[in-house]
C-alpha cells in the first residue's frame, strides 16, 4: 500500500516561511516542521512571488474553483440543445447558442434561484379556476 501525500494548510506554510525569514536555515526548519527541504524552498519561492496569492488552498487551483458552474452550463446546453439539433456551420452553432443563452437567462427557471429566472420577471397571476357542475 502506497503512502498518501500529506497536505499542509496555509497557516502551516506561513509559519515555516516566517521561521525562514527570521534567519533559521532550511535544514533547521525542515527538521522542526518534519517536512522535506524542497517543500520549504517551493513555499518560500511561492510566497516571494506574491504573498497575497500564495497558498490558496489544499491543492485546488484558482481556475478549478469556479469550474463547476461552467461544466453544468455546458452539460445543460448539450443535453437541452445540441443533442436535439443538427449543426450545419459555425455561424449556425453561434446562432443556436445565442438563442439558448437568451432562453437560459430569460425564460428557464433555476432550482438554485427558487424556481426563478436569472433575469427577474413579474409574477403572472392566474385566474382562479372554478368548477362548473
N, C-alpha and C positions, 0 to 999 in steps of 0.2 A: 504494500500500500504506500503510495507516494505521500510526501509531505505537502501539507496545504500551505499556500503562500500567506504570510502574515500581512495584515493591513494596519496601517498606523493612522491615527487621527491627525487632524491639522494641528491641534494643540500639542501633541507629542512631538511632531516635526518642528514646530516653532520653539519648543523648549530645548530641543537638541541644537537648533541653529543658534539660539541665544547663548548657550554654553560655548559654542564655537566662536561666536563674536566676542565673547568676554576673554578670549585668549586660550582656551583649552585646546589641546591638539585633537585631531580627528581620531587618533588611536584611543585617547583617554575617553572621549565622548562615546565612541562605539562600544567600549567595554562597559561604561556606566549605563548606557541605554540598551545594551545587549543587541546591537544591530551591526550589520556589515558596514565597513567604512565607505564602500561605494554608494550606499544609500545616503550617507551623510553628504558626500560630495554632490550627488544629484540634488538633494534637498537644498543645499546651500546655493547651488547654481540657479535652481528654480526661484529661490527666494530673492536672489540678487537681480534676476531678470525683471521681476515685478512683484514686490512684496504684497500688494493688494490682491493679485490674482493667483498667488502661489497656493498650492494645495487646496483645490476647490472641493474635493470630496474623496470618498473611498473608491477610487478607480473609475469614477464617472467623468467623462469628458464633457465640456460645456455643450457641444453640439448634440450629445446624446440626451440631454435633459429634456429638451423640447421636441424631440423626435416623435413621441407618441401621438401627438395631435396630427402631425403631418401624415404619419402612417395610417391613422384612422381615416383621414380625409381621402387619401389615395385609394384605400380599400373601398370606401363608400362610393367614390367616383367610378371605380372599376365595376363594382357589383351592380350599381344602380344605372350606370350609363353605358360603359364600354362593353359589358357582357351582352348588351341588347342591341348594339349598333354595329354596322359595318362602316369603317372609316375609309374614305376614298383618297384623302390627301391631308397634308399637314394643315392647310387652311381649313379644311372640313373639321379636323380634330380641334383646332383652336376655337372654331365657332361652337362646336358641341360643348367643350369645356367651359367657355364663357357663359353659355346658356345654363349649364348645370350650376355654375357658381351663382348666377342670379337666383336660380331656384333654391340653392342650398342656403343662401343668406336671407332671402325674402319670403319664401313660401314654406320651406321644410321645417317641421318642428324638431326640437332637440331635447332629448331627455335631460341633459345637464342644465338646461335653462328652464326647467319646469314645464316642458312641452310648449315653449315659446320659440320664436324665431330670433336669430341674432339682430335683425333689423326689426325693431318693435313695430307692432301694428295694432290698430284699435281692435278691441274685442267686439265681435259681431254677436249681437243678442238674437236669439231665436224666439220666434213667437211660440207661446205655449200651445202644445198640441191638445186639442180637446177631442175626446172620443164621442162620436155621434152614433148613438144606439138606436 
